[in-house]
Amino acid sequence: MDRVATSSRVAPSSRAAWAALLDSASKPYLSAGRFAYHFARGKLSGDPAYRTILERGLLAERTRILDLGCGQGLLSAWLQAAQRLHDAGVWTPGWPPPPRPQFSSGLELMESDVQRAHRALGGSCGISQGDMRCAPFGQVDAVVILDVLHYMDGPAQHDVLKKVRAALPQAGLLLLRIGDAAAGLRFRYSQWVDKWVMLLRGHAWVKTHCRSVVQWQELLRQCGFAVQAVPMSQGTPFANVLLVAHAV
């Protein structure tokens, strides 16, 4: 029996609502192939950033969202699924309503990821191929960058963050997830896993340029942001931190 249809009569438990959200967000990727589907399901279920974005309402009232380094469009699929299920009455008790952006766009360097996104979400999903170091961002209310900037050298990191600041209004939001280079063994393990995942997605074995949380915070301040660090490794062996930055 369909979870969404059942939920209109009986309020779902937190576990049932979470399972329905994961199913709804992952299902479109079946049309993009087995790798796309299993990668989506594994990432959405195991990465605490996606849950945190909804649970804390981090993108609430943001009408124009840009996802840089968006891969196969998981954030777009996640937000769309959240809207569908909330409208159907299937929602985790205690969570705020999901964001309802007027548009959500993504920029991804890898053509194969963009193709998977289009096969899963449709050609009008707003995800395009491009290099964030030179592609225009337009004007948006929120920018999300998950686990991407460490693939660029220091000057490029600075330039991208300055471009992000220019694309945002006063108090605009940047969600930047990074690995804490000061976290010792957990950070080294994070780096090892990250490199292998990139290989599986078709990237080369690339050099990374990482910083400690304190160093990332200082860079963000230099680029015009006030920043708060939120631990983002719960339930994982990694050394990830979500930097919640507001344009000043």
C-alpha positions as CSV (number, residue, x, y, z in Angstrom):
1,M,0.0,0.0,0.0
2,D,1.3,3.4,-0.9
3,R,2.7,5.3,2.1
4,V,1.5,8.7,0.9
5,A,-2.1,7.5,0.5
6,T,-2.1,5.9,3.9
7,S,-0.7,9.0,5.6
8,S,-3.7,11.1,4.8
9,R,-5.7,9.0,7.4
10,V,-3.1,8.3,10.0
11,A,-0.3,10.6,11.1
12,P,3.0,8.8,10.4
13,S,5.7,8.0,12.9
14,S,9.1,9.7,12.6
15,R,10.5,6.4,11.2
16,A,7.8,6.0,8.7
17,A,8.0,9.6,7.5
18,W,11.8,9.3,7.2
19,A,11.4,6.1,5.2
20,A,8.9,7.7,2.9
21,L,11.1,10.7,2.3
22,L,14.1,8.6,1.5
23,D,12.0,6.4,-0.9
24,S,10.5,9.5,-2.7
25,A,13.8,11.3,-3.1
26,S,15.7,8.2,-4.4
27,K,13.0,6.7,-6.7
28,P,13.5,9.1,-9.6
29,Y,17.1,7.9,-10.0
30,L,15.9,4.4,-11.0
31,S,15.4,5.9,-14.5
32,A,19.1,7.0,-14.5
33,G,20.5,3.5,-13.8
34,R,21.5,1.3,-11.0
35,F,24.6,3.3,-10.0
36,A,22.6,6.6,-9.9
37,Y,19.9,5.0,-7.8
38,H,22.1,3.2,-5.2
39,F,24.4,6.2,-4.9
40,A,21.4,8.5,-4.3
41,R,19.8,6.2,-1.7
42,G,23.1,5.6,0.1
43,K,24.1,9.3,0.2
44,L,20.7,10.6,1.2
45,S,20.3,8.0,4.0
46,G,23.8,8.2,5.3
47,D,24.8,11.8,5.0
48,P,23.6,13.8,7.9
49,A,23.7,17.1,6.0
50,Y,20.5,16.4,4.1
51,R,18.6,15.5,7.2
52,T,20.0,18.6,9.0
53,I,18.9,21.0,6.3
54,L,15.3,19.9,6.7
55,E,15.3,19.2,10.5
56,R,16.7,22.6,11.3
57,G,14.9,24.5,8.6
58,L,18.2,25.9,7.3
59,L,16.8,26.9,3.9
60,A,13.4,28.2,5.2
61,E,12.1,31.2,3.3
62,R,14.9,31.1,0.7
63,T,13.3,31.5,-2.6
64,R,16.3,31.1,-4.9
65,I,18.7,28.3,-4.1
66,L,21.9,27.5,-6.0
67,D,23.7,24.2,-5.4
68,L,27.4,24.4,-6.5
69,G,29.1,21.1,-7.3
70,C,25.6,19.6,-7.2
71,G,26.6,16.2,-8.6
72,Q,23.5,14.3,-9.9
73,G,21.2,16.8,-8.2
74,L,20.5,15.1,-4.9
75,L,19.6,18.3,-3.1
76,S,17.0,19.2,-5.7
77,A,15.5,15.7,-5.5
78,W,15.5,15.9,-1.7
79,L,13.7,19.2,-1.5
80,Q,11.2,18.2,-4.2
81,A,10.4,15.0,-2.3
82,A,10.0,16.9,1.0
83,Q,7.5,19.3,-0.6
84,R,5.5,16.4,-2.0
85,L,5.3,14.4,1.2
86,H,4.6,17.5,3.4
87,D,1.7,18.3,1.1
88,A,0.5,14.7,1.5
89,G,0.6,14.8,5.2
90,V,3.7,12.6,5.5
91,W,6.1,14.6,7.6
92,T,8.4,14.0,10.6
93,P,6.7,15.3,13.8
94,G,8.5,18.4,15.1
95,W,10.2,19.3,11.8
96,P,9.5,22.7,10.3
97,P,7.8,22.8,6.9
98,P,10.2,22.2,4.0
99,P,11.5,25.1,2.0
100,R,9.5,26.0,-1.1
101,P,11.9,27.9,-3.4
102,Q,10.6,29.6,-6.5
103,F,13.5,28.0,-8.3
104,S,16.4,25.7,-7.3
105,S,19.4,25.4,-9.7
106,G,22.6,23.5,-9.7
107,L,26.0,23.7,-11.3
108,E,28.2,20.6,-11.8
109,L,31.5,20.1,-13.6
110,M,31.1,16.4,-14.6
111,E,28.9,15.9,-17.6
112,S,28.1,12.3,-16.5
113,D,26.6,13.6,-13.3
114,V,24.5,16.2,-15.1
115,Q,23.2,13.6,-17.5
116,R,22.2,11.4,-14.6
117,A,20.4,14.4,-13.0
118,H,18.5,15.1,-16.2
119,R,17.5,11.5,-16.7
120,A,16.2,11.3,-13.1
121,L,14.7,14.8,-12.6
122,G,14.0,15.9,-16.1
123,G,15.8,18.3,-18.4
124,S,14.1,21.3,-16.9
125,C,15.5,20.6,-13.4
126,G,17.8,23.6,-13.5
127,I,21.0,21.6,-13.3
128,S,23.7,22.6,-15.8
129,Q,27.3,21.8,-16.6
130,G,29.9,24.3,-15.7
131,D,32.9,25.2,-13.7
132,M,32.1,27.3,-10.6
133,R,35.4,29.1,-10.9
134,C,34.2,30.9,-14.1
135,A,30.5,30.3,-14.5
136,P,28.1,33.1,-13.6
137,F,25.9,32.6,-10.4
138,G,23.3,35.2,-11.0
139,Q,21.4,36.6,-7.9
140,V,20.2,34.1,-5.4
141,D,19.1,33.9,-1.7
142,A,21.0,30.8,-0.7
143,V,24.1,28.9,-1.9
144,V,24.9,25.3,-0.9
145,I,28.4,23.8,-1.4
146,L,28.9,20.3,0.0
147,D,32.3,18.8,0.0
148,V,33.6,20.6,-3.1
149,L,35.9,23.6,-2.4
150,H,38.8,21.4,-1.1
151,Y,39.4,20.3,-4.7
152,M,40.5,23.8,-5.6
153,D,43.7,25.6,-4.6
154,G,43.6,28.4,-2.0
155,P,43.3,31.4,-4.4
156,A,40.4,29.6,-6.3
157,Q,38.6,29.0,-3.0
158,H,38.9,32.6,-2.2
159,D,37.7,33.7,-5.6
160,V,34.6,31.3,-5.5
161,L,33.6,32.5,-2.1
162,K,33.9,36.2,-3.2
163,K,31.6,35.3,-6.2
164,V,29.2,33.6,-3.8
165,R,29.1,36.8,-1.7
166,A,28.4,38.9,-4.7
167,A,25.5,36.7,-5.7
168,L,23.8,37.0,-2.3
169,P,21.9,39.9,-0.7
170,Q,22.5,41.1,2.8
171,A,21.9,38.3,5.2
172,G,21.9,35.8,2.3
173,L,22.9,32.3,3.2
174,L,25.8,30.0,2.4
175,L,25.8,26.4,3.6
176,L,29.4,25.2,3.2
177,R,30.3,21.6,4.3
178,I,34.0,21.0,4.8
179,G,36.3,18.5,6.3
180,D,38.3,19.7,9.4
181,A,41.9,19.3,8.6
182,A,42.8,19.6,12.3
183,A,40.7,16.5,13.2
184,G,43.6,14.0,13.0
185,L,42.8,10.4,12.1
186,R,39.2,11.0,11.4
187,F,40.1,13.6,8.8
188,R,42.6,11.3,7.1
189,Y,40.0,8.6,6.9
190,S,37.5,11.1,5.4
191,Q,40.1,12.1,2.8
192,W,40.7,8.5,1.8
193,V,37.0,7.7,1.4
194,D,36.4,10.9,-0.5
195,K,39.1,10.1,-3.1
196,W,37.6,6.6,-3.7
197,V,34.1,8.0,-4.1
198,M,35.4,10.5,-6.6
199,L,37.0,7.7,-8.6
200,L,33.7,5.8,-8.6
201,R,31.9,8.9,-9.9
202,G,34.4,9.1,-12.8
203,H,36.8,11.8,-11.5
204,A,40.6,11.5,-11.6
205,W,42.6,11.1,-8.4
206,V,42.9,14.8,-7.6
207,K,45.0,16.7,-5.1
208,T,43.0,18.4,-2.3
209,H,43.6,21.7,-0.5
210,C,42.1,21.5,2.9
211,R,41.9,23.7,5.9
212,S,41.0,23.5,9.6
213,V,37.6,24.8,10.7
214,V,39.3,27.9,12.1
215,Q,41.0,28.6,8.8
216,W,37.8,28.1,6.8
217,Q,36.0,30.5,9.2
218,E,38.7,33.1,8.8
219,L,38.5,32.8,5.0
220,L,34.8,33.2,5.1
221,R,35.1,36.4,7.2
222,Q,37.6,37.8,4.7
223,C,35.0,37.2,2.0
224,G,32.2,39.0,3.7
225,F,30.5,36.4,5.9
226,A,29.6,35.9,9.5
227,V,29.9,32.1,10.2
228,Q,28.8,29.5,12.7
229,A,30.2,26.0,12.7
230,V,27.8,23.0,13.1
231,P,29.3,19.5,13.6
232,M,28.2,17.3,10.7
233,S,29.7,13.9,11.4
234,Q,27.0,12.3,13.6
235,G,26.6,8.7,12.8
236,T,29.7,8.6,10.6
237,P,33.5,8.2,11.1
238,F,34.2,11.4,9.2
239,A,35.5,14.8,10.3
240,N,32.9,17.0,8.6
241,V,31.6,20.4,9.7
242,L,28.8,22.5,8.2
243,L,29.6,26.2,8.1
244,V,26.4,28.2,8.2
245,A,27.4,31.6,6.9
246,H,25.4,34.8,6.4
247,A,26.4,37.6,4.1
248,V,27.3,40.8,6.0
